[in-house]
Amino acid sequence: MTGSAGRLPDFFVVGHPKSGTTALYEMLRRHPQIHMGDLKEPWFFATDLSPRFKHPASGVSPRSLEEYAALFEGAAPDQRIGEGTSSYLMSHTAARAIAEVRPQARIIAILREPVSFLRSLHLQLLQNHIESKQDLRRALELEAARREGRHIPRRSDRPQLLQYLDHVHYVEQLERYREVFASDQMLVLIYDDFRNANEETIRTVLGFLDVDDSVPIDVLEVNPSVRTRSQQLDNLVHALSVGHGPVSRAAKGAIKVITPRRLRLDALTLTRERIVNATPRPPDDVLVAELRRRFSGEVSALSEYLGRDLVSLWGYEDAG
């Protein structure tokens, strides 16, 4: 689509987060017939998930359709333009907003078994400083209070994402897109396929986008789940990286005098990878069983909606 705003995306990877969307984005942007904007998650159409403040580490988010279109100015005339914001699927506004400006767009969604999805999402929100509770059960217990604006972590720029259970309304989320896009404009992937048959799944996506599906494909693993060992140490590393607070500003100023910028960034990254982050702990079996019972109906409904036996694939035969 072209116009006064410029070209807009031909397709959207709408989510979910922690379901392979980053790897898909990186693999698609390597295709010569595809242009993905450098800003992976513009969040432009998810107006109901607007941040309550600008996060220091975030990019410059577009505020107008013209600014949004400018993200894709580097696309060649013969390239398909793609955009990927992993919370467009959760958003109540994104589907209709996309359809209003790009009714012929193609939509790609990736769905993951609900419990493993929420565990991984919780770890990611901790890492992104949106969440502060290390225990997933405690985070779930706080949903009602957080919906009312209480117990929101100070550095949480998008507290809407802390409504964990809202992420697992798969059928309702897909239906929002089916209401405004034809069925042949939508491709719903299952995370298990993406993990276990990565190259085959990517070629399915390329065929769906009408680009050459015979090009060589580099299989990537991007954005793996990690656990934050210490919230305090993570806060310190984050403060040093962005220069928040008088102590951290003073420390950062001293470090700047004696250390080149590239070495500072590398040192902070190494500190986070080796000291702050760790391998995720084993799941809480009791909580896992509770959540699987809770999501049993959703998995059955999704199986019927997609015409695929996800109950067996995800092991929900005895979860109800």
Number of C-alpha atoms within 10 A of each C-alpha: 14 10 9 8 14 16 19 25 25 20 22 21 24 23 22 25 23 26 25 26 25 23 18 22 19 17 16 20 17 14 19 14 19 21 23 25 22 13 16 17 19 21 24 20 21 20 14 14 21 15 14 12 10 13 14 11 10 10 13 11 15 15 11 11 15 15 15 21 19 16 22 21 14 13 17 13 9 10 16 20 24 25 25 26 24 25 21 28 28 27 22 19 16 24 25 17 16 24 16 11 13 17 16 17 21 22 28 22 24 24 23 22 21 22 20 15 19 20 19 20 22 27 24 21 18 20 20 15 20 21 24 20 17 16 12 19 12 10 18 16 10 17 20 12 11 18 14 9 11 11 15 21 15 11 16 21 21 19 22 22 20 23 16 17 15 14 20 22 16 20 16 15 19 19 13 18 21 16 12 16 21 14 12 10 17 19 16 13 18 16 22 17 15 21 14 10 11 18 17 14 18 19 18 15 19 19 13 17 22 11 17 13 17 9 11 10 16 12 14 14 13 14 12 13 17 18 18 21 16 14 17 11 16 20 14 14 18 18 17 21 18 13 18 15 11 9 12 18 16 14 14 19 13 11 14 12 9 9 13 10 12 8 10 17 13 11 13 15 15 13 15 19 13 10 14 21 20 15 11 14 8 6 12 12 9 9 13 15 14 13 16 23 15 16 21 19 15 19 24 18 16 21 17 14 13 12 9 12 13 19 21 13 12 15 12 18 12 10 15 13
